[in-house]
Structure formats: C-alpha cells, structure tokens
Amino acid sequence: MDITIENLQVDDLHANPNNPRKQVGDVDELASSIRSQGIKQPLLVTPTGETDIDGHKQYRVVIGHRRLAAARQAGLSTVPAIVEEMDARREREIMLVENTQRSDLTPIEEADGYQGLLDLGVHVKEMAEKTGRSDRFVRRRLKIARIPQETRDMSADFSQLSLDQLDKLAEFESDPDMQRELARADDFDCTYQRLCRERRKTIWHDKALEALAKAGIKVESLPDGKNFWNWHPHGYKAAHSFSDINTDFWTSFIRESDWPEARVYSYEYWFCTYTPISADELEKDKAKTDKDNAIKARGRELNRQAREFEAIAKANRTAWLKANLRTLTHEHAETGICRLALADTVGWRSVFPYQSYKGEDVIRELIAFGWSLPITEHDDEHWSLECRENLDSIRMVLKDRPLRILDVLAARWESNIGWNYWRSRHGVDDMCCWYDVLERIGYRVSEDERKALKGAYLDGGDDES
C-alpha cells in the first residue's frame, strides 16, 4: 500500500461524504494559528481516482477536515498531506476511530459511522475492538442509526437530540407511525409516555383476542360511535368492562359460567360483555330516560379519560421528581417544603386538612424517585416496606441532608392522589395545590395537565367552577 507525503493544492482536496462528523464547526482560531505558524500536522488523504479538467489528481480527505477548512479560510493554496491508497472500508474505519476520540461527535453521527462500516461488512465485534467500545455500546448505536431519514427530517433539530431521546425513538423501530409522531413532538417526554402506554395497550388487546379465540369466544365490534356506556345489544344489558392493561382479564373470564350466554365486544383497546335481560328488566330498561343514560355515560367516559390521563401524568411527574429532586437549589427546596407543610397542616379550607397516608405507599414512591433503600420487596421477614430498616435509612439521609425532607413530603402527596382526584372539585383543588408546588420548584406543566387543573374531567367540564 503506497504512502507518500506531498504538498497538495487545496482545490484538489475534497471533504469525505462519509465523514461521521457532519459539521467542522468554528475554525477562526485554527485559521489564525495556521496563518502565523502553518500546518504542523499533515492531513491524511486518499486518491479518488479522478482528475480535474487540467489533469490534476483529486483526493478525498480522511483525517483533517477542520485543518482543510481553516487552511482555506487562511488563504493557503497548498497543504501538506499524507497520501495513502485505501479502500472504502479502511477509510471509514480510520475516520470513525479518529472521531470517536473527540467529545464533540454527536451520538447520531457516531451511530451513522458504525452503520457505514456495517454496510461494508465489518462485524460488530471488530468495530468494538477498533474503536475501544463494548459490543453492547456498538449495538446500541446501530439501533439508533436505523432511525429512517424520513423520521429524522420530522424533528425540529434531530442532531441535537440527546442519547436518551434517540434511544427512546429507536424503541419504536417496529412502529414507524409512532416513531414519526415522537420525532416531531414538541413535548418529547410527555409524548413518549403516552405512546408507550398506547403500545402496551395494543399488545394487551392482541393478546386478549388470541386468548379469547382459543377459548372459542366470539368477539364482536361495537357499532360506530357507540361505547360500553351508551349502547347495548337488544335484549342484553351491560355486564363488565375490561380496560386494565396490567391484568389478564381473560384468565378468569373464560372460566365464568355465564360466558356462553354473554356477548363479548371490543371497543378501541378495551373489551366489554353484555348478559341477557329478563322480561322484567326489559320493562325497567325502557323506563330509563335518555337524559339519565347520557349523564351516566358521560360520567363513565370521564372516569375512563381521567384514568388514562392520570396514568400518563403520574409517569411524567415521577420521572421528573426522580431526575430533579436531588439537584434542586436550596431556594427551590425550601419553597417546596414550606408550601407542602402549609398544605398538610393548615390548608386553605374552613377546617384543618385531613390526609391519610399508607406508609408502604410512601416508601414505594420514594423508591420510584430513585431512593436506594435496603428493603424493596416483601419477604418472610418484611410483610411491609414500612419497616425499621427503611425508616432508619431515610432518617440517616435526612440527618445529613435535611432538605431531602421534600422528597418525603412529595412521596406522601404522590402516594395519596389518584385518577379520582380529577373527577371532583375537592380533588382538583388538591391537585392545583400540588401542581403549584411542582411548578414553583421547576416542573414544566403540560397543556393537558393545565386543562385537567381547570376541570376538564369534572362533570361540568371546563365551565365548572
């Protein structure tokens, strides 16, 4: 393999289209240094196999893109360069190894560099060895590299997405529509939580259909515009609605004695059953007014929406508290402590507030916030997580860092609230108090959360006061 050092014309040197780093950045300082001292380290180039109109050989830069850009800015006509004949694979290997040593290489640039080598037949283990990375690291980057260009173009600034965000995008490789929706989202974290839940619901729904089919149960579709609460087949009444994706309802359902008589329907992601109505019940059913049915249907639909919303909102709150509680400023921590202490002790109503907390639930919230406690699961010696070992561990932390009492106060609130808070005026008031504290310590309240705080899930909707 021929290697020479030559002074080459700047006009004969071309940027490598496969360079992992797409932007050379600001070269003003480097150009100034080159004007006064010249180029101390030669570029590494390889012949392209082509010539210009005057017959001059053309070269492709392998290492030294910033030096070439600075040399052009400094007005140099020639630059020293090591000329080496190399194939496409060696070019990419050298560029990737050289660039991975730099801190300004973005995760997606590095990922695309690995993908380029993979396309040339380089195995993961070999890439890992050449770049000093682990196999797991390389596979993680390759998964990111598979994010389609169409999806990348939908992001406002794809190159600036964090590694964590890129990993989350790559999770939706099997669902391009969800991946594109996440890429163009303004509120990335909130959208991610919602899409994860939708994906889980789809998996749960498909698994249920398969289990019911094996049991010989016919699943029908509800008429367009109808749901479990505002419609039923003639001669049948609503029996059960199944929407908890954390339970395999079909395991118990297919053992029920009345299922051969019941009719099973699928509604969006959910399932519902209807059982036959007796003659007497049919008469009573006819006596119901449309207004009563509409009120009940509205209430149940709001319950479902509130459950759905709170599942996403709680995931966002917990993720934010886990990431930020330990790094709050002294001022923010004191603000949170004072506000929660006021709400828990004096409150704002005509009587003192009453809050009942379950110690085990508070411990679970602290663990969700990232606290490392000695007992995280039940065993023969610990029937509850509210045990001496955990409480002593919490007290030791508070002894050294008393402002961490905010974590405990926050855990008490999170352990006590639920979706039903959004369905009552009293509960929404409590939520307003809690979100006021969260916002004061830096939490970014989403548009959906603001709507809920204004009463979106109350029976009167946004107009209720």
Buried (B, 14 or more C-beta within 10 A) or exposed (E): EEEEEBEBBBEBBBEBEBBBBEEBEEBEEBBEBBBEEEBEEBBBBBBEEEEEEEEEBBBBBBBBBBBBBBBBBBEBEBBBBBBBEBEEBBBBBBBBBBBBEEEEBBBBBBBBBBBBBBEBEBEBEEBBEBBEBEEEBBBBBBBBBEBEEEBBEBBEEBEEBEBEBBBBBBBBBEBEEBBBBBBEBEBBBBBBBBBBBBBEBBEBBEEBBEBBEEEEBEEEEBEEEEBBBBBBBEBBBBBBBBBEBEEBBBEEBBEEEEBEEBBBBBBEBBBBBBBBBEEEEEEEEEEEEEEEBEEEBBEBBBBBBBBBBBBBBBBBBBBBBBEBBEEBEEEBBBBBBEBBEBBBEEBEEEEEBEEEEEBBBBBBBBBBBEBEBEBEEEEEEBEEBBBEEBBEBBEEBBEEEEBBBBBBBBBBBBBBBBBEBBBEEEBBBBBEBBBEBBEBBEBEBBEBBEBBBBBBBBEEEEEEE
